[in-house]
Amino acid sequence: MTFTEEFAQALRHQRTLMKHRPDRLRVRLLICLIWMLGFGFFFASIHGVQHGRLGNVHWWRHDVPPHLLVSACVTACFFLAFRGFEKLAPQRWLDAIVGWRDWRAGVFYTGLSVGCSAIGVIFGLAAVDLVWTTPGWYRAMAKPGFWAQFLGISAFISVFLGLRYRARWKQEALQARVTEAQLRLLQGQIEPHFLFNTLANVQSLIDFDPVRAKLILERFTDYLRASLGQLRGDATTLAQEFAMLEAYLGLMQVRMGERLRVSLDLPADLSGFELPPLLLQPLVENAVHHGLEPKIGGGEIVVSARREAGALVLDVEDDGLGLDGPQRRSGNGVALANIRARLAARWGAAATLTLQPRDGGGTRSRIQLPLPI
């Protein structure tokens, strides 16, 4: 990753509350320095225009340094307040705030920003008075006009940030719809292949094993009944998702026989949780096709859901060949990238997809989603 890409990523992360920030400290400090210089010179320029000395020697010597010091205090206050809140607040609070897409987000960020600005300005003016002992700076806080100007600028910045967040949310909603459309296109490319293969298997079994052919058709009908309903909607429930997985794995069990063992674990209190459709099936397909089918003895696939530290954890585990095993089918990376894009479009950084080796061999695919408070 180049420095430009790392810097752009750190800027994106600035808009999200997270306990463990992946960006390097020097990049985050550089962002703070840019904010400090930007605000300092902005307000110094306003002061210079008001007094008719913008750009002259007096402005550089007597206006710019105090404004930069005040801006440094405000920036430090922002950093300490937001970072302290991220560290001290429970994770479920952060997930809930990140998930807000209405007036609550505006009230929270505006209130915290105005409060940090006010405290930073107070400390900044006190620091200016101590460093330069400039007459009038320490009395500025007692003037109603000063705070009227402060509140006016705060209101302007709050409206600007509100419009910016609203535009960002609209963009995220549009991206979510685009991602869902891409999923449907991908699913439309996969389904005919799966459909034709299943029907070809039935056709080859009709003459010498009609009982098994009938069983495959029954399982295939169950799968179509479960999956077609999900594809028509923008959301599904965990109960519906697990029902579709049960039908799909039942079909795979008919084909693989005793080589495939299945375990599904969905607590009743999580069955109504809503999520985008077809989040788990690509992971289950990867586990079957890449992990278990190439293994001579087959293996077991376990799909489970549980609560953990205020989050919903969905695991797809297999004891197959593992992440280093041969890849038998293309599109694995596309499916995983698609899932990550859909998670980011709906929950942002609060939702994750990770692949890791499973204890005892095999692969564990894990999706973590924020639970509503």
C-alpha positions in Angstrom: 0.0 0.0 0.0 1.4 3.4 -1.0 1.5 6.3 1.4 -1.2 8.0 -0.6 -3.5 5.0 -0.3 -2.7 4.7 3.4 -3.5 8.3 4.0 -6.8 8.1 2.1 -7.7 5.0 4.1 -6.9 6.8 7.4 -9.1 9.7 6.3 -12.0 7.3 5.7 -11.4 5.8 9.1 -11.6 9.2 10.7 -15.4 9.2 10.0 -15.9 5.9 11.9 -15.8 5.2 15.6 -13.5 2.1 16.3 -11.7 0.9 19.3 -8.7 -0.5 17.5 -7.5 1.7 14.6 -5.5 0.0 12.0 -3.7 3.1 10.7 -0.2 4.0 11.8 0.2 6.7 14.5 2.3 9.0 12.3 -0.4 9.0 9.6 -3.1 9.9 12.2 -0.8 12.7 13.6 -0.3 14.0 10.1 -4.1 14.3 9.7 -4.3 16.2 13.0 -1.5 18.5 11.9 -3.4 19.3 8.6 -6.6 20.0 10.5 -4.7 22.3 12.9 -3.0 24.3 10.2 -6.2 24.5 8.2 -8.3 25.8 11.0 -5.6 28.0 12.3 -4.9 29.8 9.0 -8.7 29.9 8.3 -9.5 31.9 11.4 -6.3 33.9 11.2 -7.4 35.0 7.7 -10.8 36.0 9.0 -9.2 38.0 11.7 -6.8 39.6 9.2 -9.6 40.6 6.9 -11.6 42.1 9.7 -8.7 44.3 10.8 -7.3 45.0 7.3 -3.9 43.4 7.8 -4.2 40.1 6.0 -0.8 39.0 4.7 1.3 41.8 6.1 4.2 41.4 8.6 2.0 42.3 11.6 -0.5 39.5 10.6 2.2 36.9 10.3 3.8 37.9 13.6 0.9 38.7 15.8 -2.2 37.0 14.3 -1.1 33.7 12.9 0.8 32.2 15.9 -2.0 32.8 18.5 -4.6 31.3 16.1 -2.3 28.3 15.4 -2.0 27.8 19.2 -5.7 28.0 19.7 -6.2 25.6 16.8 -3.7 23.2 18.3 -5.7 23.2 21.5 -9.0 22.6 19.7 -7.4 19.7 17.6 -5.9 18.1 20.7 -9.3 18.4 22.5 -11.0 16.7 19.5 -8.4 13.9 19.4 -8.6 13.2 23.2 -12.4 13.4 23.4 -13.1 11.2 20.4 -10.3 8.7 21.2 -11.3 8.6 24.8 -14.9 7.9 23.9 -13.9 5.1 21.6 -11.7 3.5 24.2 -14.1 3.8 27.2 -17.5 3.3 25.5 -18.8 -0.3 25.1 -18.5 -1.7 21.7 -22.3 -2.0 21.3 -22.5 1.8 21.7 -20.0 2.4 18.9 -21.8 -0.1 16.6 -25.1 1.6 17.3 -23.8 5.1 16.6 -22.0 4.0 13.4 -25.3 2.5 12.3 -27.3 5.7 12.8 -28.6 7.2 9.6 -31.0 9.8 10.9 -31.1 12.9 13.1 -29.4 11.1 16.0 -26.1 11.0 14.2 -26.3 14.8 13.5 -27.1 15.6 17.2 -24.3 13.3 18.5 -21.5 14.5 16.2 -22.6 18.2 16.3 -22.9 18.2 20.1 -19.6 16.6 20.7 -17.9 18.7 18.1 -19.2 22.0 19.4 -18.3 21.0 23.0 -14.8 20.0 22.0 -14.4 23.3 20.1 -15.6 25.4 23.0 -13.3 23.7 25.5 -10.4 23.9 23.1 -11.0 27.6 22.5 -11.1 28.3 26.2 -7.8 26.4 26.9 -6.3 28.0 23.7 -7.1 31.5 24.7 -5.6 30.8 28.2 -2.5 29.4 26.6 -2.2 32.5 24.4 -2.4 34.8 27.4 0.3 32.8 29.2 2.7 32.7 26.3 2.3 36.2 24.8 0.6 38.0 27.7 -1.4 39.8 25.0 -3.8 42.3 26.4 -7.4 41.6 25.4 -7.1 37.9 24.6 -8.0 36.7 28.1 -11.0 39.2 28.1 -12.3 37.9 24.8 -14.3 35.1 26.5 -16.2 37.7 28.5 -17.5 39.4 25.4 -20.9 38.3 24.1 -19.8 39.1 20.5 -17.0 36.6 20.7 -19.3 33.7 21.7 -21.9 34.9 19.2 -19.3 34.6 16.4 -18.2 31.2 17.8 -21.8 29.9 17.8 -22.4 31.3 14.3 -19.3 29.5 12.9 -20.2 26.4 14.8 -23.7 26.4 13.3 -22.3 26.9 9.8 -19.9 24.0 10.3 -22.7 21.8 11.8 -24.9 22.5 8.7 -22.0 21.8 6.4 -21.2 18.5 8.2 -24.9 17.5 8.2 -25.2 18.0 4.5 -22.0 16.1 4.0 -23.1 13.2 6.1 -26.5 13.2 4.3 -24.8 13.0 0.9 -22.5 10.2 2.2 -25.5 8.2 3.5 -27.2 8.6 0.1 -24.1 7.4 -1.6 -23.8 4.4 0.7 -27.5 3.6 0.1 -26.9 3.8 -3.7 -23.8 1.7 -3.4 -25.8 -0.9 -1.4 -28.3 -1.1 -4.2 -25.6 -1.4 -6.8 -23.9 -4.2 -4.7 -27.2 -6.1 -4.4 -27.7 -5.8 -8.2 -24.2 -7.2 -8.7 -25.0 -10.0 -6.4 -28.2 -10.8 -8.3 -26.2 -10.8 -11.5 -23.6 -13.1 -10.0 -26.3 -15.4 -8.7 -28.0 -15.3 -12.0 -24.8 -16.6 -13.6 -24.3 -19.3 -11.0 -27.9 -20.6 -10.7 -28.2 -21.9 -14.3 -24.9 -23.9 -14.0 -26.1 -25.4 -10.7 -29.6 -26.0 -12.2 -28.3 -27.8 -15.3 -25.8 -29.9 -13.3 -28.5 -31.1 -10.9 -31.0 -32.0 -13.6 -28.2 -33.8 -15.5 -27.5 -35.9 -12.4 -31.2 -36.7 -12.1 -31.3 -37.7 -15.7 -28.4 -40.0 -15.4 -29.9 -41.7 -12.3 -33.4 -42.2 -13.5 -32.7 -45.5 -15.3 -30.5 -47.4 -12.8 -31.3 -45.6 -9.5 -34.8 -44.1 -9.6 -35.1 -43.9 -5.9 -32.0 -41.7 -5.5 -33.1 -39.6 -8.6 -36.5 -39.0 -6.8 -34.7 -38.0 -3.6 -32.5 -35.5 -5.5 -35.6 -33.9 -7.1 -37.3 -33.6 -3.7 -34.2 -31.9 -2.2 -33.8 -29.7 -5.3 -37.5 -28.6 -5.0 -36.9 -27.7 -1.3 -33.9 -25.7 -2.3 -35.7 -23.8 -5.0 -38.6 -23.0 -2.7 -36.2 -21.6 -0.1 -33.9 -19.7 -2.4 -36.3 -18.1 -4.9 -38.2 -16.4 -2.1 -35.0 -14.8 -0.8 -33.9 -13.6 -4.3 -37.1 -11.6 -4.7 -36.5 -9.5 -1.5 -33.8 -7.1 -0.2 -33.7 -8.7 3.2 -34.2 -12.1 4.8 -34.1 -13.6 8.3 -31.6 -16.0 9.8 -34.3 -18.6 10.0 -34.9 -18.3 6.2 -31.2 -18.3 5.5 -30.7 -21.5 7.6 -33.7 -23.1 5.9 -32.1 -22.5 2.5 -28.7 -23.8 3.7 -30.4 -26.9 5.1 -32.1 -27.6 1.7 -28.8 -27.0 -0.2 -26.7 -29.2 2.1 -29.4 -31.8 2.0 -29.0 -31.9 -1.8 -25.2 -32.1 -1.5 -25.6 -35.0 1.0 -27.6 -36.9 -1.6 -24.8 -36.4 -4.1 -21.9 -37.1 -1.7 -23.6 -39.7 0.5 -21.9 -40.4 3.8 -18.9 -38.3 2.9 -20.8 -35.2 3.9 -22.0 -34.6 7.5 -23.9 -31.5 8.4 -24.6 -29.6 11.6 -26.7 -26.4 11.8 -27.1 -24.5 15.0 -29.4 -21.5 15.2 -30.7 -20.3 18.6 -34.4 -19.5 18.6 -33.8 -15.9 19.9 -31.7 -15.1 16.8 -34.0 -16.6 14.1 -35.7 -13.3 13.4 -32.6 -11.3 12.9 -32.7 -9.5 9.5 -29.7 -9.5 7.1 -29.1 -9.3 3.3 -30.0 -12.5 1.5 -27.4 -15.1 0.4 -24.6 -14.0 2.8 -23.9 -17.5 4.1 -24.5 -19.7 1.0 -21.3 -18.7 -0.9 -19.3 -19.6 2.2 -21.1 -22.9 2.5 -20.5 -23.6 -1.2 -16.8 -22.8 -0.8 -16.6 -25.1 2.2 -18.2 -28.0 0.2 -16.5 -27.5 -3.2 -13.0 -26.4 -2.0 -12.7 -28.1 1.4 -14.8 -31.4 1.5 -15.4 -32.6 -2.0 -11.7 -33.0 -2.9 -11.0 -34.9 0.4 -11.3 -38.6 -0.1 -13.1 -39.2 3.2 -15.2 -36.1 3.0 -15.9 -34.4 6.3 -18.3 -32.3 8.3 -19.6 -28.7 7.8 -20.9 -26.8 10.8 -22.9 -23.6 10.4 -23.7 -21.7 13.7 -25.0 -18.4 15.0 -24.4 -16.9 18.4 -24.2 -13.7 20.4 -20.7 -12.6 21.5 -19.8 -9.3 23.1 -22.8 -7.4 21.6 -22.3 -8.8 18.1 -23.8 -11.6 16.0 -21.2 -14.2 15.1 -21.9 -16.5 12.1 -19.5 -19.3 11.6 -19.1 -21.7 8.6 -16.6 -24.4 9.6 -15.3 -27.4 7.8 -12.7 -30.0 8.5 -11.6 -30.2 4.8 -8.3 -29.4 3.0 -8.0 -26.0 4.5 -7.0 -22.6 3.1 -3.9 -24.0 1.5 -5.8 -26.8 -0.4 -6.3 -26.8 -4.1 -8.9 -24.4 -5.5 -11.3 -26.4 -7.7 -13.5 -23.7 -8.8 -13.0 -20.1 -9.9 -15.0 -17.2 -8.5 -14.1 -17.8 -4.8 -12.4 -14.4 -4.5 -15.3 -12.7 -6.3 -17.8 -14.2 -3.9 -15.9 -13.1 -0.9 -15.3 -9.6 -2.2 -19.0 -9.4 -2.9 -19.9 -10.4 0.6 -17.5 -7.8 2.1 -18.9 -5.1 -0.1 -22.4 -5.9 0.9 -21.4 -5.9 4.6 -19.7 -2.5 4.3 -22.6 -1.0 2.4 -25.0 -1.9 5.2 -23.0 -1.8 8.4 -19.7 -0.1 7.5 -16.7 -1.1 9.5 -18.9 -2.6 12.2 -19.3 -5.8 10.1 -16.5 -8.0 9.1 -15.8 -11.3 7.2 -12.6 -13.2 8.1 -11.2 -16.6 6.9 -8.9 -18.4 9.2 -7.6 -22.0 9.8 -9.8 -24.1 12.0 -8.4 -25.9 15.0 -7.8 -29.5 14.0 -7.6 -28.7 10.3 -10.0 -27.1 7.8 -11.3 -23.6 7.5 -13.5 -21.2 9.5 -15.3 -18.4 7.7 -16.7 -15.9 10.2 -19.1 -13.0 9.7 -19.6 -10.6 12.6 -22.5 -8.2 12.5 -23.6 -5.5 15.1 -26.7 -6.4 17.1 -29.2 -3.7 17.8 -29.2 -2.4 21.4 
